[in-house]
Amino acid sequence: MNEVTNSPNGVLTTGLQQPQSVRGVWLGALAFAVSLAATELLRLQHLRVWAVLMLLGASFLGILAWWNIPWSRAFPAHRGDYQQLQVGKRRSALALLAGAVLLAAFSHVAFLSAPHETFGAAGWLWLAGIALVIAAAAKWPGTEHNCSAANDLPAWRLWEVALVAAIAVTAVVLRVWNLREVPFNIYPDEVMTGSVAERAYLSGPPHALVFSTLWSDIELPALWFALVAGVLKLGGISLGAVRLPAALFGAATVLPFYGFVRAVWGRAAAFAGAIAMAFSAANVHYSRMALNNITTPFFWALCFFFIMRGLRNRRPADWTLGGLAAGLSEHFYYGTRLLPFILLAFVAYLFVAHWREARRYLQHIAWLVLGYLIGFGPLLSYFLTHHGLYYGRGASLMTWNRLPASWNDLQQMWNTLWPIMSENLLGISTQSAQDIMYYAPLLLPAEAALLVLGVALLIWRWRHPAAFLVLLSGIGVLFVGGTLVLYPNSSPPMLAHWTPAFPAFYAAIAIPIGAWAASARVAPQQRWIRIGVVAAGLLVLGYANIRFYFFNYHADPDNLKNDRYKRSQTLYDIQTVQSRYIGALGNAYRVIVVGKSPYPYDPEITRYLVQGQEYVPTYDPQTQSAPARVAGKGLTFLFFPGNEQYEHSIREQYPGGTPGEVRNQMGRHLFHTYVVAP
């Protein structure tokens, strides 16, 4: 029997013997079954202690089953010397690097000297600096080009490319199909995103600065709104158009995420993780909302992919691209402001846990920092000249903002944070989200069961840099975005704050599937059985997510704990149903509210569903004359609760109409209607 040894990478390098493979198959299946049963038991509050103990037992079984499954090396198998460039090439590389730094510096100078230009010279210098730093890094000396082959990474095949493309296309379809109607609930910030983009870039000059923030008191970077405005200009003012940029970002995340997982845990895990991400109800939902929360997973997955590839290849270009991805992410959702701390902690980890290897990467880390600063661009100068803006919003929402100075302080911190953390943990599979954006747990029970096993394996193999990076990003987001930063009077879990950790969640889900598939390689004739079992399981998970989200999911205020949020969502629900009903009528009807509506009406929501429709907010049949008929226009009367007594008189004045009733998705009555055709 081959001896199992630890490599300098902190990974196990050995071939699997048949007894070990059989153990991984059956013991791994048992671990999943126990984890799934425990996940279901979490729903019963009086059995949660036993459920937690079962989850710990399942984690132990998972480690016992797959503790020796090989992972790809994090560092080069052979320490190659840097390639020696010819004098001319070295000078050209240095010239490109100097040019990139100068262009980046000049972009800041141009921005500060002309702070009112929308894009201007600062923007073009910024883009030129990005291009030059990529070219300089590509020309800079690195290790041998056969480094990937030395690490035994699987070669790309045509069938694999075709499958990855199919997954990516499926991800796009699931996020853009019927985008106007799904999700049915229209969160007010979606329409506000479109309104801000219109005012900033479509309502005429002067346009807002790209290197600034918009939306008072929210202060999101302006580049996101510029992208939204571009889509609205091309596709017109509509709900589907304002939701499209987020949908495309959500779908595109599948590609760098696949590359990241494949390079460490192999093809089976990468396929499993990419499919889980593409089909996951929560991921699909946040991708179909017109909010930039979903942009952060794309940039983080891209950053992590290049960093792990840079560790293996020791090529400056990979580190530079990783830094650029991190810097560009600063132009989108402010949840990404945790990323510099994650990268700093990761670099510190490398020097502590892998000193012999890490000391060879000082130059590469410098490329990472340079890429980040150049990618951040003039927006960095904007934040430096607007003190308190970068971390101001997060700091104002912190549930705990100091280090404990005494034992009593420590107890107070624990009593404050632990209830939030426990609710967050339940939000993975049991507790519905409380952010009035998504009304379900993060994952389905089977996905949550796999997540537990994946986290256990990551903790067991923490010395592998990829494992540490996934744990660091996932736990960091859960602790900071999910626990330390919370809106006043809100309740956890706030899944909208968790979106930066999506790559970590799906990587953890993918790892046990990849480990089981690797364990099942007992004999060549059983290869198709293994492939069939994994494919069938992923197909069932995909179908379950699609059926849940597109057929059973709805925004139910009763799922909310906070009374203030519950009242708000009740109003949002009525506004959404009213606007969608009006939008379905089209602009061939005048809409008249008979009596006084007890609910506020948001014309902006309706404007993103239908253009040019006349709306009369209040009509009193007892004191006002009857609305006149207009040629080519029909009439639609709405009767909210308390105004039903007017229905009879309206029918007498306008005979031949069609009465109706409008209910919300839960079947609750909202208002009666009477429609008179044109």
C-alpha distance (Angstrom), angle and dihedral (degrees) to the residues before:
residue distance angle dihedral
M1 . . .
N2 3.81 . .
E3 3.77 116.7 .
V4 3.77 117.5 -116.9
T5 3.80 112.3 -132.0
N6 3.75 137.8 174.4
S7 3.78 116.3 -114.0
P8 3.82 123.6 -145.9
N9 3.80 85.9 -99.9
G10 3.77 92.5 64.8
V11 3.80 91.2 -112.0
L12 3.75 132.3 116.0
T13 3.76 117.1 -109.2
T14 3.75 115.8 -166.8
G15 3.77 141.7 104.0
L16 3.77 117.6 -102.7
Q17 3.74 120.4 -114.2
Q18 3.79 121.9 -144.0
P19 3.84 96.7 -105.9
Q20 3.79 89.5 52.0
S21 3.82 90.4 48.4
V22 3.78 92.4 51.6
R23 3.79 89.5 48.8
G24 3.81 90.9 51.6
V25 3.80 92.3 50.0
W26 3.80 100.3 48.2
L27 3.79 100.1 28.3
G28 3.79 90.0 45.7
A29 3.81 90.6 51.3
L30 3.81 89.4 49.9
A31 3.81 90.8 49.7
F32 3.80 90.0 53.0
A33 3.81 92.3 48.2
V34 3.81 92.2 50.9
S35 3.80 91.5 46.0
L36 3.81 91.4 49.6
A37 3.82 92.4 49.2
A38 3.80 90.7 48.7
T39 3.80 91.0 49.0
E40 3.79 90.0 55.1
L41 3.81 91.3 47.3
L42 3.80 90.2 56.7
R43 3.80 86.7 76.0
L44 3.81 89.0 68.3
Q45 3.78 107.4 72.8
H46 3.81 95.6 -158.5
L47 3.82 90.4 55.4
R48 3.81 99.0 45.1
V49 3.80 94.6 103.2
W50 3.80 89.5 56.6
A51 3.79 90.1 44.1
V52 3.80 90.9 54.8
L53 3.80 90.9 49.1
M54 3.80 89.5 50.3
L55 3.81 90.1 50.7
L56 3.79 89.7 53.0
G57 3.79 89.4 49.3
A58 3.80 91.1 49.0
S59 3.81 89.5 50.4
F60 3.80 90.0 52.6
L61 3.81 90.9 49.2
G62 3.80 90.5 49.1
I63 3.79 92.0 51.9
L64 3.79 90.4 46.4
A65 3.80 90.3 50.9
W66 3.79 99.4 46.0
W67 3.80 108.0 18.4
N68 3.79 92.4 118.4
I69 3.80 101.1 41.5
P70 3.83 104.9 129.1
W71 3.77 119.4 -115.6
S72 3.78 123.9 -162.4
R73 3.77 115.9 -91.4
A74 3.77 117.2 -94.1
F75 3.81 94.7 -153.7
P76 3.82 130.9 41.2
A77 3.79 113.3 -74.4
H78 3.81 88.6 -135.7
R79 3.75 121.8 33.3
G80 3.76 101.5 -122.4
D81 3.77 123.6 -162.6
Y82 3.75 119.7 -119.7
Q83 3.75 115.7 -90.3
Q84 3.76 111.8 -105.2
L85 3.77 111.2 -126.5
Q86 3.73 124.0 -148.8
V87 3.77 114.1 -105.1
G88 3.80 92.4 -106.7
K89 3.82 93.4 49.6
R90 3.79 91.9 46.6
R91 3.78 90.6 52.2
S92 3.80 91.4 48.7
A93 3.82 90.9 50.0
L94 3.80 91.1 49.9
A95 3.80 90.3 46.4
L96 3.81 91.3 52.1
L97 3.79 91.1 47.9
A98 3.80 92.4 49.2
G99 3.79 90.0 47.1
A100 3.81 91.6 51.0
V101 3.79 92.0 51.0
L102 3.80 92.4 46.7
L103 3.80 93.4 47.8
A104 3.78 90.6 48.6
A105 3.81 90.6 49.9
F106 3.81 92.0 46.6
S107 3.82 89.8 51.2
H108 3.81 88.4 61.3
V109 3.80 91.4 46.5
A110 3.81 91.3 49.1
F111 3.79 91.3 48.7
L112 3.81 93.9 50.0
S113 3.80 92.7 45.3
A114 3.84 93.7 48.1
P115 3.81 104.6 26.3
H116 3.82 94.2 161.6
E117 3.81 99.0 61.8
T118 3.79 114.1 107.4
F119 3.81 94.8 -138.5
G120 3.78 106.2 -26.6
A121 3.77 128.1 146.1
A122 3.79 91.3 -31.1
G123 3.78 90.8 61.8
W124 3.78 95.6 47.8
L125 3.79 91.9 46.3
W126 3.82 88.4 50.0
L127 3.80 92.5 53.1
A128 3.80 91.6 45.0
G129 3.80 90.4 50.7
I130 3.82 90.3 52.4
A131 3.80 91.1 51.0
L132 3.81 93.3 47.6
V133 3.80 95.8 47.7
I134 3.81 90.0 52.1
A135 3.81 90.1 50.2
A136 3.82 91.7 47.1
A137 3.80 92.6 49.8
A138 3.81 91.1 47.7
K139 3.81 90.5 54.5
W140 3.79 94.8 43.9
P141 3.80 116.8 104.5
G142 3.82 116.8 -95.0
T143 3.77 138.8 161.2
E144 3.77 126.6 -66.4
H145 3.78 117.2 -55.8
N146 3.81 91.7 -126.4
C147 3.81 90.6 65.8
S148 3.80 92.7 111.0
A149 3.76 92.2 51.5
A150 3.78 90.0 50.7
N151 3.79 88.8 56.3
D152 3.82 91.3 56.3
L153 3.78 93.9 -121.5
P154 3.82 111.0 168.9
A155 3.78 114.9 -102.0
W156 3.77 117.9 -116.1
R157 3.81 114.1 -103.7
L158 3.78 129.8 -163.1
W159 3.81 92.4 -115.8
E160 3.80 90.2 53.1
V161 3.79 92.7 51.0
A162 3.81 89.2 49.2
L163 3.82 92.2 51.0
V164 3.79 93.2 47.4
A165 3.80 89.5 49.5
A166 3.81 89.6 50.0
I167 3.81 91.2 51.5
A168 3.81 90.6 48.8
V169 3.81 92.0 49.2
T170 3.80 90.1 48.3
A171 3.80 89.5 50.7
V172 3.81 89.7 53.1
V173 3.80 92.9 48.3
L174 3.80 92.9 48.9
R175 3.80 89.6 52.3
V176 3.81 103.3 41.4
W177 3.81 103.1 33.5
N178 3.81 111.0 109.3
L179 3.78 89.0 -11.5
R180 3.80 92.6 166.3
E181 3.79 93.5 59.6
V182 3.82 103.5 33.7
P183 2.94 119.8 95.4
F184 3.79 91.1 32.6
N185 3.79 93.5 -159.9
I186 3.80 112.3 81.2
Y187 3.77 111.0 -148.9
P188 3.84 109.0 -147.1
D189 3.81 92.5 -127.9
E190 3.80 89.1 63.4
V191 3.79 92.5 62.4
M192 3.79 90.1 39.3
T193 3.81 88.5 56.5
G194 3.79 89.3 56.8
S195 3.80 92.6 44.4
V196 3.81 92.5 51.0
A197 3.80 90.4 48.2
E198 3.81 90.9 49.7
R199 3.79 94.1 49.5
A200 3.78 92.6 45.3
Y201 3.80 101.1 44.8
L202 3.81 113.0 5.9
S203 3.80 106.6 41.9
G204 3.77 94.7 74.0
P205 3.81 136.0 -87.0
P206 2.88 141.1 -4.5
H207 3.77 95.1 54.6
A208 3.80 122.6 -158.2
L209 3.79 120.9 -96.9
V210 3.80 114.8 -93.9
F211 3.81 89.0 -146.5
S212 3.79 95.9 58.7
T213 3.79 140.9 65.0
L214 3.79 130.1 -95.5
W215 3.79 138.4 -164.5
S216 3.79 110.2 61.7
D217 3.83 114.9 -105.1
I218 3.83 90.1 6.7
E219 3.82 97.8 61.7
L220 3.79 102.2 -169.4
P221 3.82 117.6 176.0
A222 3.79 111.8 -90.4
L223 3.82 98.6 -129.8
W224 3.82 90.0 77.7
F225 3.80 91.3 55.7
A226 3.81 90.6 47.0
L227 3.81 88.9 57.0
V228 3.80 91.6 47.4
A229 3.80 90.2 48.6
G230 3.80 90.3 52.0
V231 3.81 91.0 54.2
L232 3.81 91.8 46.2
K233 3.79 90.2 50.8
L234 3.79 91.4 52.2
G235 3.80 99.6 38.3
G236 3.78 102.2 28.8
I237 3.80 130.4 -117.7
S238 3.78 105.1 -48.3
L239 3.77 140.8 126.2
G240 3.79 91.7 -114.0
A241 3.80 91.5 53.7
V242 3.80 95.4 49.0
R243 3.82 89.9 49.2
L244 3.81 95.2 48.3
P245 3.86 101.6 82.8
A246 3.81 92.8 54.9
A247 3.81 90.5 46.6
L248 3.80 91.9 54.1
F249 3.80 92.7 47.7
G250 3.79 90.4 50.2
A251 3.79 92.4 51.2
A252 3.81 94.1 44.3
T253 3.82 91.2 56.6
V254 3.80 89.4 74.2
L255 3.82 92.0 72.3
P256 3.84 102.8 56.3
F257 3.79 89.0 36.3
Y258 3.80 90.8 56.1
G259 3.80 90.5 50.1
F260 3.80 92.4 49.1
V261 3.81 95.1 50.5
R262 3.81 94.4 40.6
A263 3.79 93.0 54.7
V264 3.81 92.2 57.3
W265 3.79 110.0 23.6
G266 3.80 103.0 24.9
R267 3.78 138.6 -117.3
A268 3.81 98.5 -56.0
A269 3.79 92.9 53.6
A270 3.80 91.5 43.6
F271 3.79 92.8 52.2
A272 3.81 90.8 46.3
G273 3.80 93.1 48.6
A274 3.80 94.3 45.2
I275 3.81 92.0 48.9
A276 3.82 91.2 47.1
M277 3.80 90.1 51.1
A278 3.80 93.9 44.7
F279 3.83 94.7 50.3
S280 3.82 102.5 30.6
A281 3.81 110.1 124.4
A282 3.81 94.3 -141.0
N283 3.80 93.2 48.2
V284 3.80 91.8 46.6
H285 3.80 90.8 48.2
Y286 3.80 97.4 51.5
S287 3.81 88.7 44.3
R288 3.81 90.1 55.5
M289 3.81 93.8 53.6
A290 3.79 121.6 88.5
L291 3.80 92.4 -119.7
N292 3.80 127.9 110.8
N293 3.83 94.9 -134.3
I294 3.81 89.1 101.4
T295 3.81 93.7 57.5
T296 3.80 92.3 73.1
P297 3.85 96.2 66.2
F298 3.82 88.6 55.4
F299 3.80 94.7 54.6
W300 3.80 94.0 40.1
A301 3.80 92.8 50.3
L302 3.81 89.0 48.3
C303 3.81 91.6 48.2
F304 3.82 93.5 48.5
F305 3.81 91.7 46.5
F306 3.80 92.8 55.1
I307 3.81 93.8 42.5
M308 3.80 93.1 53.4
R309 3.79 90.8 44.9
G310 3.79 88.9 48.6
L311 3.80 90.8 53.3
R312 3.80 90.6 54.8
N313 3.79 98.5 39.3
R314 3.79 100.9 31.0
R315 3.77 88.7 -145.2
P316 3.81 115.7 150.6
A317 3.82 90.6 -143.4
D318 3.81 91.7 66.8
W319 3.79 92.8 49.6
T320 3.79 91.0 46.9
L321 3.80 92.5 50.3
G322 3.80 89.4 48.5
G323 3.79 90.0 53.0
L324 3.81 91.8 46.6
A325 3.81 90.5 52.3
A326 3.81 89.4 51.9
G327 3.79 92.3 47.0
L328 3.80 94.5 47.1
S329 3.79 90.2 50.8
E330 3.81 87.6 65.5
H331 3.81 87.2 72.1
F332 3.80 92.4 66.0
Y333 3.82 136.0 37.4
Y334 3.80 114.4 9.2
G335 3.81 91.1 -134.7
T336 3.79 85.3 83.0
R337 3.81 89.6 71.9
L338 3.78 86.5 87.4
L339 3.82 90.5 63.8
P340 3.85 97.6 81.2
F341 3.80 89.1 56.8
I342 3.81 91.3 47.6
L343 3.80 91.6 51.2
L344 3.80 91.7 45.7
A345 3.82 90.8 51.2
F346 3.81 90.3 46.6
V347 3.80 92.3 53.1
A348 3.82 89.7 48.2
Y349 3.81 89.0 50.7
L350 3.81 90.9 52.8
F351 3.79 91.4 54.4
V352 3.80 92.7 46.8
A353 3.80 101.0 41.7
H354 3.83 100.3 28.2
W355 3.79 105.5 26.1
R356 3.80 96.4 151.5
E357 3.77 91.6 55.3
A358 3.80 99.1 32.7
R359 3.80 94.8 58.3
R360 3.81 87.7 65.6
Y361 3.81 90.0 60.6
L362 3.79 101.9 60.2
Q363 3.78 91.1 107.8
H364 3.81 91.7 46.3
I365 3.79 91.9 51.7
A366 3.81 87.5 53.3
W367 3.81 88.2 55.1
L368 3.81 89.0 50.7
V369 3.80 91.8 52.9
L370 3.80 92.1 45.1
G371 3.79 91.5 50.4
Y372 3.80 90.8 49.9
L373 3.80 93.6 50.6
I374 3.80 93.7 46.4
G375 3.81 91.5 46.1
F376 3.80 90.5 50.1
G377 3.80 87.6 53.9
P378 3.82 125.0 164.6
L379 3.80 90.1 -15.8
L380 3.80 85.3 77.5
S381 3.79 89.8 59.9
Y382 3.78 89.4 49.4
F383 3.80 91.3 55.7
L384 3.80 92.1 44.4
T385 3.79 90.8 53.8
H386 3.82 93.0 45.6
H387 3.77 102.1 58.1
G388 3.78 118.0 -150.6
L389 3.80 94.1 14.5
Y390 3.82 98.7 102.6
Y391 3.82 97.5 58.1
G392 3.79 98.0 10.8
R393 3.80 98.0 101.9
G394 3.79 94.6 46.8
A395 3.79 93.0 44.0
S396 3.81 91.2 52.1
L397 3.81 91.7 55.4
M398 3.81 99.8 46.5
T399 3.78 117.9 132.0
W400 3.83 90.6 -158.6
N401 3.80 122.7 19.1
R402 3.79 108.4 173.9
L403 3.78 142.8 58.8
P404 3.82 113.6 -105.6
A405 3.81 110.2 -100.5
S406 3.80 98.0 -174.2
W407 3.78 142.5 18.1
N408 3.81 90.9 -96.6
D409 3.79 89.4 49.8
L410 3.80 89.6 51.7
Q411 3.79 91.1 50.6
Q412 3.79 90.7 48.7
M413 3.80 90.8 50.6
W414 3.80 90.8 49.9
N415 3.80 92.2 48.0
T416 3.80 89.5 50.2
L417 3.79 100.6 44.4
W418 3.80 104.9 32.4
P419 3.83 96.3 66.4
I420 3.80 88.4 51.8
M421 3.80 92.8 46.9
S422 3.81 92.6 48.3
E423 3.81 91.4 51.6
N424 3.80 89.0 48.3
L425 3.80 91.6 53.1
L426 3.80 90.0 50.6
G427 3.80 88.2 49.6
I428 3.79 89.7 68.5
S429 3.79 93.6 72.1
T430 3.81 111.9 -13.7
Q431 3.79 115.4 32.2
S432 3.80 119.9 67.3
A433 3.80 116.4 -122.8
Q434 3.80 114.6 -96.3
D435 3.82 99.8 -157.7
I436 3.87 94.0 99.0
M437 3.80 86.8 -123.7
Y438 3.80 101.0 82.0
Y439 3.79 125.5 25.2
A440 3.78 105.1 -161.1
P441 3.82 140.0 58.3
L442 3.79 118.3 -78.1
L443 3.81 96.2 -107.0
L444 3.77 141.0 21.3
P445 3.84 113.8 -107.9
A446 3.81 94.9 -101.1
E447 3.81 91.5 50.4
A448 3.80 90.9 48.1
A449 3.81 90.3 50.7
L450 3.80 89.8 53.6
L451 3.81 90.1 46.6
V452 3.81 90.9 58.1
L453 3.80 91.7 52.5
G454 3.79 91.7 45.4
V455 3.80 93.4 51.4
A456 3.81 89.8 49.4
L457 3.81 90.7 53.9
L458 3.79 91.5 46.5
I459 3.79 91.0 52.6
W460 3.81 91.0 46.6
R461 3.81 91.0 51.5
W462 3.80 96.8 37.3
R463 3.80 91.7 136.8
H464 3.78 89.7 72.0
P465 3.83 105.6 91.1
A466 3.81 93.0 -136.2
A467 3.81 90.9 53.6
F468 3.78 91.4 50.0
L469 3.81 92.4 46.5
V470 3.82 92.4 51.6
L471 3.81 92.1 47.0
L472 3.79 92.3 45.1
S473 3.79 94.7 50.8
G474 3.80 95.6 42.2
I475 3.80 97.5 45.3
G476 3.80 91.7 39.4
V477 3.80 92.7 55.9
L478 3.81 92.9 44.0
F479 3.79 91.6 50.5
V480 3.80 99.8 41.2
G481 3.80 104.2 27.6
G482 3.78 96.0 30.5
T483 3.80 102.5 35.7
L484 3.81 113.6 16.6
V485 3.82 95.9 40.1
L486 3.80 113.5 55.6
Y487 3.78 132.9 147.9
P488 3.83 116.2 -110.8
N489 3.81 113.6 -92.9
S490 3.80 91.1 8.6
S491 3.79 129.4 124.1
P492 3.80 129.4 -135.3
P493 2.94 142.7 -81.9
M494 3.81 99.0 63.3
L495 3.79 99.3 178.4
A496 3.79 92.5 -178.0
H497 3.82 86.8 72.1
W498 3.81 90.8 52.5
T499 3.80 97.8 63.2
P500 3.85 95.1 100.5
A501 3.82 87.6 61.8
F502 3.82 94.5 54.5
P503 3.84 93.2 102.0
A504 3.81 89.5 52.4
F505 3.81 92.4 49.8
Y506 3.79 94.9 50.1
A507 3.80 92.6 43.1
A508 3.81 89.1 55.4
I509 3.82 89.6 49.2
A510 3.80 90.8 50.8
I511 3.81 97.6 49.6
P512 3.85 99.2 71.1
I513 3.80 90.7 44.6
G514 3.80 90.2 52.9
A515 3.80 90.6 45.1
W516 3.80 92.0 51.3
A517 3.80 91.2 48.3
A518 3.82 90.4 50.3
S519 3.82 90.4 48.9
A520 3.79 91.6 51.9
R521 3.80 93.7 63.9
V522 3.77 92.8 105.5
A523 3.77 99.1 133.1
P524 3.80 134.3 -1.5
Q525 3.81 92.2 -118.5
Q526 3.81 89.3 60.5
R527 3.79 94.1 54.2
W528 3.80 93.7 98.6
I529 3.78 91.4 48.4
R530 3.79 89.4 55.8
I531 3.80 92.1 46.6
G532 3.79 91.0 47.3
V533 3.80 94.2 50.8
V534 3.80 93.3 48.9
A535 3.82 92.7 44.1
A536 3.80 91.9 48.4
G537 3.80 91.9 50.1
L538 3.80 92.7 49.2
L539 3.81 90.4 46.3
V540 3.80 90.7 53.7
L541 3.81 91.2 48.4
G542 3.80 91.7 48.6
Y543 3.79 92.4 48.4
A544 3.82 91.7 47.6
N545 3.81 91.4 52.6
I546 3.80 93.7 46.9
R547 3.79 93.3 47.0
F548 3.78 92.3 47.3
Y549 3.79 97.3 46.8
F550 3.79 103.4 36.4
F551 3.81 98.5 35.3
N552 3.81 110.7 22.9
Y553 3.80 107.6 24.5
H554 3.80 121.0 101.2
A555 3.78 137.6 153.4
D556 3.80 105.5 -99.7
P557 3.83 116.5 -176.9
D558 3.81 89.3 -157.9
N559 3.81 88.1 72.0
L560 3.81 89.6 66.3
K561 3.80 121.4 92.9
N562 3.78 99.7 -165.4
D563 3.82 112.0 81.8
R564 3.80 92.4 -148.9
Y565 3.78 91.9 53.0
K566 3.79 90.3 44.3
R567 3.80 91.8 54.9
S568 3.80 90.8 46.2
Q569 3.79 93.1 51.4
T570 3.81 91.0 47.2
L571 3.80 88.1 57.6
Y572 3.82 91.8 44.0
D573 3.79 88.9 51.0
I574 3.80 93.0 52.8
Q575 3.80 92.1 44.3
T576 3.79 90.7 50.0
V577 3.81 94.9 48.3
Q578 3.79 92.1 45.7
S579 3.81 93.3 48.1
R580 3.79 93.0 44.9
Y581 3.79 91.3 49.4
I582 3.79 90.8 50.1
G583 3.79 90.9 45.2
A584 3.81 91.2 52.0
L585 3.83 89.6 55.5
G586 3.79 91.7 58.5
N587 3.80 126.9 -148.2
A588 3.80 93.4 -61.8
Y589 3.80 89.9 87.4
R590 3.78 136.5 67.6
V591 3.81 109.4 -139.7
I592 3.80 116.7 -145.8
V593 3.80 126.8 -174.7
V594 3.79 107.9 -146.2
G595 3.78 111.2 -144.3
K596 3.77 119.8 -10.8
S597 3.77 121.9 -40.8
P598 3.81 114.6 -133.4
Y599 3.80 89.7 -150.3
P600 3.82 130.1 71.1
Y601 3.78 116.3 -111.4
D602 3.82 122.5 -140.4
P603 3.81 110.7 -153.4
E604 3.82 90.7 -174.2
I605 3.80 91.3 66.5
T606 3.79 90.3 50.3
R607 3.82 91.3 47.8
Y608 3.81 89.5 60.3
L609 3.82 89.1 54.0
V610 3.81 102.4 40.9
Q611 3.80 134.3 8.4
G612 3.79 128.5 -140.5
Q613 3.78 100.4 10.7
E614 3.80 120.5 148.6
Y615 3.80 114.8 -129.3
V616 3.81 124.9 -170.6
P617 3.83 107.6 -163.1
T618 3.82 97.2 -164.9
Y619 3.81 133.7 21.5
D620 3.79 121.9 170.7
P621 3.83 110.5 -163.6
Q622 3.81 90.6 -162.5
T623 3.80 97.6 57.2
Q624 3.82 105.4 20.7
S625 3.74 132.2 64.5
A626 3.78 118.4 -108.5
P627 3.82 115.2 -87.2
A628 3.77 110.8 -99.9
R629 3.79 121.1 -118.4
V630 3.80 114.8 -112.3
A631 3.78 120.8 -151.5
G632 3.78 111.4 -101.9
K633 3.80 92.5 9.4
G634 3.78 128.4 104.5
L635 3.77 127.5 -153.4
T636 3.79 127.5 -123.9
F637 3.80 119.4 -171.2
L638 3.80 121.6 -161.3
F639 3.81 121.3 -156.1
F640 3.79 113.6 -165.6
P641 3.83 121.4 -166.1
G642 3.80 109.5 -66.1
N643 3.82 94.3 31.2
E644 3.79 100.8 72.2
Q645 3.83 90.5 109.2
Y646 3.81 88.9 74.9
E647 3.80 95.1 59.7
H648 3.81 95.0 85.9
S649 3.81 95.2 51.4
I650 3.83 92.1 47.2
R651 3.80 90.8 51.9
E652 3.80 90.4 51.0
Q653 3.81 92.1 50.1
Y654 3.82 93.8 45.8
P655 3.80 108.7 30.3
G656 3.78 121.5 -174.2
G657 3.79 95.9 44.3
T658 3.81 127.9 131.2
P659 3.81 119.5 -114.6
G660 3.79 119.4 -147.3
E661 3.75 146.9 162.7
V662 3.80 129.8 -129.0
R663 3.79 121.5 -150.0
N664 3.76 131.1 178.2
Q665 3.80 125.1 -116.3
M666 3.81 91.3 -84.8
G667 3.80 90.8 55.3
R668 3.81 96.3 -107.2
H669 3.79 117.0 147.3
L670 3.82 114.4 -112.0
F671 3.82 107.9 166.0
H672 3.79 145.4 -26.5
T673 3.80 123.3 -115.7
Y674 3.77 138.6 -156.4
V675 3.81 116.0 -164.3
V676 3.79 123.5 -163.6
A677 3.80 110.8 -167.4
P678 3.85 119.9 -130.6
